[in-house]
Amino acid sequence: SKDLKGAMEILIEQKRQMLSTVEKLDEHMDFASQLIFAQNRGDLTAENVNQCVLEMMIAAPDTLSVTLFFMLILIAEHPTVEEEMMREIETVMGKQELQS
């Protein structure tokens, strides 16, 4: 846990450095950037920012896997939807081989 927190602090500092050197901020405004600016305004502490980013990184794989699981179950239960999806994939991809 301590190693993960340390790595997160390094990543946030790299993001902070990047934000200080970019010409157009609007192209780099994501959630982590918003957290950093909130800290700069005094709305959040460095610990708040680190904890938010850490929770985003840890939570994402779990929520994604649960969402994909239920999506696959729903597709399997609705074959007409699966057929429509396959037609759309074939329309977009044509003869190209699908890749992950």
N, C-alpha and C positions, 0 to 999 in steps of 0.2 A: 504494500500500500504506500509506503514511504517513497519507494522508487518510482511508482506511478505518479505520485504527487509531484515529485521532483521533475520528472519528464514533462508533466503538464505545465509546470512553471516555465520551463525552458521554451516550450512551444508557444505559450502566451507571450513571453518576452520577444520571441522571434516575430510574432504577429504584430506586437506593439512597435517594434523597430521598422517593420515593413510599412505599417500605417504612417509612420512619421516621415517616410521618404517618398510616398506615392504622390503623383501630381493630381490625379482624379480620385477622390475618396469614394464617390458614388459607385465606382466599379468594384470596390473592395468592401462594401458594407454588408457584412453578414452578422449572424448572431454574436459571434465572438468579438467582432469589432464594436458592436453596440455595447457589449459588456465592458470592454476596455474604455470606451468613451464615458460610460456611466461612472466608472472608477475615477477617470480624470476629472469629472464634474463633482466628485465627492459623494455620489449617490450609492456607491458600492465600495467595499474594501477589496484589497487584493485577494484576500481569502475568499470573499464572496465570488469573485470572478473565477478563481481557480476551482472552487467547488462546483459552480455551474457548468464549466467546461468539462470537468471530470465526469459529472453526472451525465452530460450529453454523450460523452464517449462510451461510458459503460452501459447506458440504457439502450442505445441504438441497436446493438445486435439482438437483444432480447425482443424488443418490440417488432423489429423487422422479421425475425424468425416466426413469431406468433402470427403476424399479419400474413406472411407468405403461406403458412400452414393453413389458415382459414380460407385464404383465396383459392388454394389448390383443392380443398374440400368442396367449396362452392362450385368451382368449375367442374369437378367430377360429378356433382349432383345435378348439373344443368348442361347436358350434352349439346343443346342447341346454342348455348352461349359459347361453349368450347369450339363448335364448328364456326361460329361467326368470328371468333378470335383467330382461328387458323386461317380463314379466308382473308382477314385483314393483314395478318403477317405475310401471307403469300402475295398479296397485292403490293405491300410495301417492299418486301425483300425480293420478289421475283424469283429468279433461279439461284440467287446467292444462298450459300450455306449459312445456316444460323450459327451464331457463336455466342458464348456466354458473355 
